């Protein structure tokens, strides 16, 4: 009888600790949750490449604007991308004209 009491106490302790670890037993906790179909995983590489192109374009646009400013142009209007170049209407020394900027070669040409 002395051996059965500690064994029964240990068994009761194991059962109660397992129930505690399982979590609450409210009706909502055990309710089945609706499942949604899993979306296919997108490649992180594809996400990087999708963003890389706009960042390169933004850097080119910034370079083009910086080149115009460094060469004394101001009042930029109609600044837009034209292939790998940018065109703009600018003012320099009180005169307004069209320029083309190639941010890769850092060339500004009147045109």
Beta strands, then each sheet from edge to edge (+ up, - down):
strand 1: 74-82
strand 2: 85-92
strand 3: 95-102
strand 4: 107-110
sheet 1: 1+ 2- 3+ 4-
end
